Amino acid sequence: MYTGRFGVLLVLALLVSCESINNALSDVNSSPPSPVNSPEGKESRAQAKNDQIRRNAGQAPLDSMSPKWNKETVDTTAGVEYLTDSERQVIIEINMARTDPAEYARSFLVPLRSYYRRTLLQYPGEIAILTHEGIRALDECIEELQVTKPLSSLSPKKGLTLAARDHARDQAITGAAGHAGSDNSTPIERISRYGKWDISAGENIDYGNGDARRIVTSLLIDDGVTSRGHRINLLNGAFKFVGVSVGAHDVYRYMCVMDFAGSYQ
């Protein structure tokens, strides 16, 4: 089954949990923030903001990659011209976590422990983030990644990318959150606009984070999400393909949509 839940990580970061599905997809009611009315010119402003975010994408994972990772293995985006820099970075970051979960935990999650004070998470020089679970969710994630066997890298698919961009562009204009489009489309309907999926499919959405590592680590930790649905998707061995879109959001400033599939034509 496909489920949608909301776990608020901080004022500017709301994570939408989505579990993978096997040949079926159905929505579960959720309670996102109320959509923001779209004043005249809002669409063009949202597009301009999206363009700026893509130009000023966050840290490049390859620049901070441990020799433990093989660039050719994790960078499945090489030569794919339809991807933006930020989309490439997120896919590379996902593949780093999938291909060596234990090393990813050691390199990028264990260091976060020093930033926690009870339920507050404070990155150096930044405003403290109020979490639901505090360090417990981080430690649970670290433990799971330490025992998770390496998985195959995900390869980008244009149709999945277009589906992710549709939803990111829609919510940049409306200010809404969640998996339902303003046209009431579901993730499976958006994915099916551009191709045919099989085996399994799913969607993750992250709100409030602007760079690849923050996006992926936040979804892996999955603070406040009982099902850990984001983490399940990122570490789902049935998934082989992904589409990613990083863009602006009126309420949460940034958003990232990831659409996954086991097979996609």
SEVEXRO-420007 format. One line per field, with one value per residue: residue in one letter; x, z, y of N, C-alpha, C in turn. Coordinates in steps of 0.02 Angstrom, whole numbers. Each point is the difference from the previous one (the first is absolute). Example, Ala and Ser with C-alpha at 12.3 -4.5 7.8 and 13.67 -1.06 7.14 Angstrom:
aa: A|S
n.x: 660|-18
n.z: 390|-36
n.y: -284|53
ca.x: -45|42
ca.z: 0|3
ca.y: 59|59
c.x: 45|-39
c.z: 0|37
c.y: 60|55
//
This chain:
aa: M|Y|T|G|R|F|G|V|L|L|V|L|A|L|L|V|S|C|E|S|I|N|N|A|L|S|D|V|N|S|S|P|P|S|P|V|N|S|P|E|G|K|E|S|R|A|Q|A|K|N|D|Q|I|R|R|N|A|G|Q|A|P|L|D|S|M|S|P|K|W|N|K|E|T|V|D|T|T|A|G|V|E|Y|L|T|D|S|E|R|Q|V|I|I|E|I|N|M|A|R|T|D|P|A|E|Y|A|R|S|F|L|V|P|L|R|S|Y|Y|R|R|T|L|L|Q|Y|P|G|E|I|A|I|L|T|H|E|G|I|R|A|L|D|E|C|I|E|E|L|Q|V|T|K|P|L|S|S|L|S|P|K|K|G|L|T|L|A|A|R|D|H|A|R|D|Q|A|I|T|G|A|A|G|H|A|G|S|D|N|S|T|P|I|E|R|I|S|R|Y|G|K|W|D|I|S|A|G|E|N|I|D|Y|G|N|G|D|A|R|R|I|V|T|S|L|L|I|D|D|G|V|T|S|R|G|H|R|I|N|L|L|N|G|A|F|K|F|V|G|V|S|V|G|A|H|D|V|Y|R|Y|M|C|V|M|D|F|A|G|S|Y|Q
n.x: 42|-28|40|-37|54|-10|64|-18|52|-22|4|60|-10|-40|5|-12|-28|36|-39|44|-14|-40|8|-1|-44|-7|-36|35|-55|19|36|12|47|-42|-21|51|-43|-10|34|-22|30|-36|-30|5|-21|-46|-12|1|-37|-38|2|-11|-46|-20|6|-31|4|-19|29|53|-38|14|-10|-46|10|-10|65|-39|-24|-25|30|27|5|17|42|-62|15|59|3|-37|-17|-54|50|-25|43|-52|-32|54|8|-66|1|54|-30|-56|36|26|-60|-21|52|2|-55|42|33|-59|-19|57|-5|-66|-14|51|30|-62|24|56|-46|-13|-51|-10|-53|51|-2|64|-4|66|-11|-42|-62|-11|-2|-64|26|-28|51|30|53|-56|-32|47|3|-66|4|45|-35|-54|30|21|-62|-12|-15|56|-28|-35|37|-31|-32|16|-64|-2|-39|40|51|-33|-15|62|21|-45|14|66|-11|-43|37|46|-51|-23|62|-29|-18|38|-31|-55|-4|8|17|16|54|9|48|-41|-47|39|20|-64|6|58|-31|23|-23|45|-17|22|-31|27|-15|54|-18|48|-16|30|23|55|38|37|54|-22|-16|54|42|-37|-2|64|13|-40|25|-34|29|-54|-25|36|-55|29|21|-59|-25|39|-18|-46|18|-66|18|-5|-55|20|-45|36|-33|45|-44|-31|-13|-62|-18|29|-3|14|0|-2|-16|-8|0|-20|36|-29|-47|27|-52
n.z: 0|-25|44|22|32|49|-1|43|-35|-29|18|-26|36|-49|28|-62|40|-41|7|-17|-62|-3|-61|51|-2|64|-1|51|32|-10|42|-65|2|16|-62|-28|3|-65|21|-36|-45|42|-54|-27|59|3|-66|12|54|-36|-49|48|28|-62|-7|58|-32|52|52|-36|5|-64|18|35|-53|44|1|53|-27|-46|-28|-37|61|35|-47|8|18|-5|-36|56|-58|13|36|51|19|26|-56|-35|38|-4|-64|-7|39|-33|-55|29|21|-61|-32|51|23|17|-56|-30|40|-9|-64|-5|32|12|-45|-20|32|-17|-49|34|24|30|-7|15|-64|13|-65|-6|38|16|-15|64|-14|10|23|-24|-23|-21|38|30|-40|15|64|-4|-34|42|50|-31|-13|61|1|-37|-39|-34|-27|-53|-42|8|-55|-27|2|-63|-11|42|-33|-58|25|23|-58|-26|47|-10|-65|7|45|-45|-40|23|17|-34|38|-10|-10|22|-66|-24|-46|65|-37|-6|40|6|5|41|34|-3|10|23|27|-2|63|32|30|3|39|7|50|3|50|-10|55|-22|-41|-7|39|-42|36|9|-63|-19|39|-16|-62|6|34|-41|30|49|-44|30|-61|10|-28|16|60|8|-25|37|44|-44|8|5|25|-64|-1|-15|19|-6|41|-1|41|-15|61|-8|28|-29|-46|19|-55|14|-62|25|-62|26|-33|1|-42|-53|-40
n.y: -60|51|27|51|22|42|14|47|14|54|63|-7|-54|-20|-61|-18|-45|-37|-52|-47|-14|-51|28|42|50|17|56|25|17|61|36|17|47|48|-14|32|51|-7|54|53|-35|-37|-21|61|24|-49|10|65|-12|-41|45|45|-39|-12|67|11|-57|-37|-29|-8|-55|4|64|-32|-35|-48|-17|-12|55|-38|52|-47|-27|54|21|-21|63|-28|55|5|26|-37|-24|34|47|32|-16|16|53|8|-15|37|45|-11|1|52|20|-12|23|43|-30|-49|8|1|-49|-32|13|-11|-56|-40|39|-15|-53|31|1|-55|36|-59|37|37|16|15|12|-4|54|-49|19|-12|-65|8|-56|-53|-34|55|-15|-20|43|45|-18|0|57|24|-26|25|57|-8|-23|54|-51|8|53|-15|36|57|-15|58|17|19|-53|-33|27|-10|-60|-7|23|-40|-44|4|3|-49|-31|14|-12|-59|-18|-48|-51|-54|-57|29|-2|61|-45|-13|11|-65|-21|-52|46|36|-54|-15|65|-22|-52|-61|0|-38|-56|62|44|60|41|39|39|44|33|55|-47|37|-42|-35|16|62|1|-33|34|54|-21|-11|54|34|52|-29|-40|-24|4|56|24|60|-23|-28|56|39|-47|13|-63|4|59|15|38|61|44|55|41|49|31|57|23|25|-57|-52|46|-62|-38|-65|-17|-61|-21|-57|-46|-62|18|29|0
ca.x: -42|32|-29|27|-4|41|39|31|68|12|-47|9|12|-53|15|-59|19|-33|27|-1|-59|9|-52|-62|14|-61|14|-26|-11|50|-20|51|-19|-47|31|2|-29|51|-12|23|73|34|30|64|47|20|46|64|31|23|60|56|19|37|66|39|-10|43|65|5|23|63|54|14|-7|55|26|-37|-49|23|-38|-38|-56|-52|-21|-38|-28|49|-23|-72|-3|-61|4|34|54|-27|-28|57|30|-44|5|65|-3|-40|40|52|-32|-22|54|39|-38|39|48|-39|-17|61|27|-46|-51|32|21|-57|-17|24|-42|-63|-9|-67|-39|23|54|28|59|42|-16|-69|-53|-15|-58|-37|-19|-49|29|68|54|-21|-12|65|35|-34|19|70|2|-28|46|60|-13|-32|45|2|-52|19|-13|-59|14|-54|-45|-28|-71|-6|22|-54|-54|22|-2|-70|-25|38|-22|-68|0|34|-50|-57|22|-28|46|-31|7|-54|10|-57|-49|-17|40|39|67|-1|-27|52|51|-28|-7|59|26|-33|40|-16|33|-14|7|-10|19|21|3|33|-11|41|72|20|56|-10|14|-52|-61|4|7|-64|-47|24|-14|-73|-24|-71|-40|-1|12|66|-13|51|60|-17|6|70|37|-41|38|-42|3|58|0|-22|-4|7|-7|11|-25|-21|-66|-20|-5|59|57|25|-30|31|-44|33|-44|38|-33|40|9|-33|10
ca.z: 0|0|53|6|67|6|61|-1|27|26|-28|-73|-30|12|-41|-18|-4|-52|-3|-67|-16|-46|-51|20|35|25|46|67|18|41|18|-17|11|-49|-58|-1|-61|-49|-28|-68|-8|45|-38|-28|55|21|-50|8|61|-17|-41|43|42|-41|-15|62|35|59|-7|-48|36|-26|27|69|0|25|-51|6|-54|-69|-34|-56|27|30|-46|-57|-37|-49|-69|-3|-11|23|72|26|46|64|-9|-2|66|43|-22|23|72|13|-19|51|57|-19|-19|60|55|62|-8|-1|69|35|-27|-2|52|67|20|20|70|42|-11|36|70|13|-62|-45|-46|-20|-42|18|-31|-24|50|24|-27|49|-28|38|37|21|-27|-6|-70|-33|20|-31|-71|-3|13|-57|-57|15|-15|-66|-53|-57|-51|-65|-12|-38|-62|-15|-56|-17|17|72|13|-20|49|60|-14|-2|68|30|-31|23|70|3|-15|46|69|33|17|-5|-64|-47|-40|-1|-44|35|-25|48|-27|-53|-60|-29|-27|-59|-55|-43|-12|34|54|18|60|58|-11|61|-2|60|-6|56|0|45|-8|-66|-32|-9|60|50|-24|7|71|34|-18|31|72|1|66|8|-46|32|-49|-32|-71|-43|3|-35|-72|-20|7|-30|-53|-59|-42|-45|-37|40|-28|55|-14|56|-19|52|31|32|72|28|-36|-48|1|-45|-15|-27|-23|-8|-33|-9|-73|-30|-73
ca.y: 60|66|41|67|27|60|6|66|-2|67|48|4|-65|-47|-58|-38|-70|-39|-67|-29|-39|-55|-3|34|62|32|55|1|70|33|68|48|70|25|31|73|28|19|66|10|2|-46|-55|22|8|-67|-27|35|-26|-68|7|22|-57|-49|29|3|-64|-9|-33|-54|-59|-26|39|-21|-72|-41|-47|-63|-3|2|51|-29|-39|42|53|-28|57|23|2|9|72|32|12|60|-16|-21|-67|-46|-6|-41|-69|-24|-8|-60|-58|-8|-33|-68|-46|-15|29|5|55|62|15|21|63|57|-1|0|68|41|-11|56|58|-9|17|-25|-3|52|-14|64|0|58|64|2|0|-68|-33|-40|-65|-38|-56|13|-41|-70|-17|-3|-60|-57|0|-22|-72|-36|4|-40|-71|-6|-21|46|-5|27|70|17|36|49|-10|65|3|9|68|46|-7|35|72|21|11|55|63|12|23|65|50|-2|1|-59|-54|-66|-36|16|59|47|-31|-62|-56|-39|-15|-51|32|43|-44|-34|48|1|-67|-56|-29|-69|-28|42|71|37|70|35|73|34|72|40|-9|23|-34|-71|-41|13|-33|-73|-19|12|-54|-62|3|-6|21|10|-42|-66|-54|9|-12|29|-43|-62|12|11|-62|-53|-34|-11|59|3|63|57|67|48|71|45|65|47|-10|62|-7|-33|28|-49|-66|-49|-56|-58|-53|-62|-56|-59|-3|58|4
c.x: 43|-31|32|-10|45|37|36|68|18|-47|5|14|-55|11|-64|19|-39|32|-6|-63|18|-60|-66|18|-66|18|-30|-7|55|-22|55|-21|-49|36|-4|-31|54|-17|27|76|37|34|68|51|25|50|69|37|28|65|60|24|41|69|45|-10|52|63|-2|27|67|60|20|-5|63|25|-36|-49|33|-44|-44|-61|-56|-25|-32|-29|46|-30|-75|-15|-62|1|32|55|-27|-32|55|28|-42|5|66|0|-40|42|59|-29|-18|59|47|-33|42|50|-36|-18|61|22|-46|-54|29|23|-58|-17|20|-42|-66|6|-72|-39|21|59|26|64|41|-20|-72|-49|-16|-66|-33|-23|-54|35|70|48|-22|-11|65|36|-32|19|71|4|-27|48|62|-10|-34|52|-1|-53|25|-15|-66|21|-57|-40|-35|-73|-12|21|-54|-58|17|-2|-71|-25|36|-22|-70|0|40|-50|-54|21|-27|56|-37|5|-54|16|-61|-55|-25|37|36|70|-2|-28|52|55|-24|-11|55|28|-40|47|-22|40|-18|9|-13|22|21|-4|33|-13|49|75|21|58|-8|10|-53|-65|3|7|-65|-50|22|-16|-75|-30|-75|-44|3|19|71|-6|50|61|-12|7|72|40|-38|37|-41|2|65|6|-29|-5|-1|-13|9|-23|-20|-67|-16|1|65|65|27|-44|37|-48|43|-53|41|-41|48|15|-39|17|-39
c.z: 0|55|2|71|3|66|-2|33|30|-35|-76|-31|20|-48|-11|-11|-53|-2|-71|-10|-48|-45|20|39|22|51|69|20|45|12|-13|18|-55|-59|3|-65|-46|-29|-70|-2|44|-38|-28|55|25|-48|7|61|-12|-40|42|44|-40|-19|61|41|55|-16|-51|35|-24|29|70|7|26|-57|2|-57|-68|-40|-56|25|24|-48|-62|-43|-56|-71|-8|-3|29|75|17|47|67|-4|-3|70|47|-20|21|74|19|-14|48|60|-16|-10|58|61|63|-4|-1|72|38|-22|12|53|70|20|22|74|44|-7|38|73|17|-66|-50|-42|-26|-39|16|-37|-24|59|20|-29|55|-34|43|48|27|-30|-10|-72|-39|17|-29|-73|-9|8|-60|-60|12|-17|-67|-52|-58|-52|-66|-3|-37|-62|-15|-61|-14|19|74|20|-17|48|65|-11|-3|70|35|-28|24|71|10|-11|54|73|40|18|-5|-71|-51|-38|4|-46|28|-26|58|-29|-57|-64|-33|-32|-65|-59|-52|-15|38|52|14|63|62|-18|65|-8|69|-15|63|-7|48|-7|-72|-32|6|65|54|-20|15|73|38|-15|29|75|12|69|1|-45|25|-49|-28|-75|-47|-3|-37|-76|-22|1|-28|-60|-63|-47|-40|-34|44|-43|57|-25|65|-21|60|28|41|76|30|-34|-54|2|-50|-8|-31|-21|-17|-39|-5|-73|-29|-74|-28
c.y: 63|41|67|24|61|-2|67|-4|67|47|1|-68|-48|-58|-39|-72|-37|-68|-27|-42|-56|-5|31|62|29|52|-12|73|27|71|50|70|23|31|76|24|26|68|5|7|-50|-57|20|10|-67|-30|33|-26|-70|3|20|-57|-50|26|-2|-63|-8|-38|-56|-61|-26|37|-22|-76|-34|-44|-67|-8|5|48|-29|-39|45|54|-30|55|24|-4|8|74|33|16|67|-22|-26|-69|-52|-14|-43|-74|-30|-14|-62|-62|-12|-38|-73|-48|-16|32|10|58|67|21|26|70|60|1|1|70|45|-7|59|63|-3|21|-16|-3|54|-25|66|-10|62|63|7|1|-72|-25|-41|-65|-33|-49|12|-51|-73|-21|-5|-65|-63|-6|-25|-76|-39|1|-42|-74|-10|-19|50|-16|28|74|9|40|48|-22|66|6|10|70|50|-4|38|76|27|18|57|67|19|30|64|56|3|8|-60|-49|-66|-27|15|64|46|-25|-66|-61|-34|-11|-50|29|44|-43|-32|47|-10|-69|-52|-29|-71|-17|40|73|36|72|24|75|28|74|33|-6|16|-35|-76|-40|11|-35|-75|-20|11|-56|-67|-1|-6|16|11|-42|-71|-55|0|-11|29|-45|-65|9|7|-64|-60|-31|-13|59|0|69|56|62|49|70|39|69|42|-20|62|-3|-25|19|-48|-62|-45|-58|-56|-51|-62|-52|-58|-12|58|5|59
//
